[in-house]
């Protein structure tokens, strides 16, 4: 990819809520409220996570929350990265840029979180610019961490205590819940093509529908997930992976198991492990096989990172988002 290009990845973002006392049935929070929480964390200078051991940092550089969308500029800095070396072979010159103190190579990723209206709590579009250190899994963990810290500081996300307990004033007590997001990658044409030409190794169907349900009388042990492992029948002449998966993912199985982990070999014998939703093949918090589109003609002097939104990049991302 050239310096006047960027790859934009297509996801759906799902709003979820968790509390150990209430394993299921909690209402989802609108995406706009989650974005507002991030905005307040940024305003309070809490929108950064730094790994103590590596000194790598992920942070919000800029954020703007609108009624129909949230636009983010995320940053990643890695002080452990080697000093960059630049070479001009035509003039036979080279130079090393020596970092000072805890300086690190910085990278930026623009995000458009397109929820449509302030009350929408259903899944919605999420566009992520590809950048070193800011893969979708990193972005999800970072956002969820900020939401958790925000609620620890404010108690904003809470629901009435299901036990019906009252406080000293006779009001129903409230308990904190933990909002979080999950990114579902739109499957690329390459993914379907590899499944149609590849050989299946195994399928694990699993569900988290009863997550945190107690398995003993004291609640010391709780359920994490239920799963079933399916392997090809060696006595049968099998179709390619896509055909076997289609036979396994019946309406009944999709209703009972919302997730599927697929292990298969591509036509060139590369082993792939993919986690997806069983009903629509959308990929869970993963960048492999996610649909992407390259935006071009962004100017010839784009750096790795930005101190504020880059207008050409954001303008083209808005066009992809239908804004």
KAJO-V357713 format. One record per backbone hydrogen bond with DSSP energy under -0.5 kcal/mol. CO is the residue of the C=O (numbers start at 1). NH is the residue of the N-H. Records with the same first field share a line. If there is no record, write none. Layout:
CO->NH + NH
This chain:
2->5
4->298
6->295
7->130
8->293
9->11 + 128
10->186
11->126
12->184
13->124
14->182
16->180
18->178
19->22
22->19
30->33 + 34
31->35
32->36
33->37
34->38
35->39
36->40
37->41
38->42
39->43
40->44
41->46 + 47
42->45
46->48
47->60
49->58
51->55
56->51
57->77
58->49
59->61 + 75
62->73
64->66 + 71
68->115 + 116
69->66
70->113
71->64
72->74 + 111
73->61 + 62
74->109
75->59
76->107
77->57
78->81 + 105
84->97
86->95
87->89
88->91 + 92 + 93
93->88
95->86
96->98
100->103
105->78
107->76
109->74
110->129
111->72
112->114 + 127
113->70 + 115
114->125
115->117
117->120
120->31
124->13
125->114
126->11 + 128
127->112
128->9
131->134
135->139
136->140
137->141
138->142
139->143
140->144
141->145
142->146
143->147
144->148
145->149
146->150
147->151
148->152
149->153
150->154
151->155
156->158
157->177
159->175
161->164
165->173
167->170
171->167
173->161
175->159
177->179
178->18
180->16
182->14
183->185 + 285
184->12
185->283
186->291
188->192
189->193
190->194
191->195
192->196
193->197
194->198
195->242
198->241
199->265
201->232
202->263
203->205 + 230
204->261
205->228
206->259
207->226
208->211
210->213
213->223
216->219
221->215 + 216
223->212
226->207
228->205 + 230
230->203
232->234
233->236
236->238
240->243 + 244
241->245
242->246
243->247
244->248
245->249
248->250
250->254
251->255
252->256
253->257
258->278
259->206
260->262 + 276
261->204
262->274
263->201 + 202
264->272
265->199
266->269
269->271
270->266
272->264
274->262
275->284
276->260
277->281
282->277
283->185 + 285
287->290
289->188
291->10
293->8 + 295
295->6
299->302
304->108
309->311
310->314
311->315
312->316
313->317
314->318
315->319
316->320
317->321
318->323
319->322
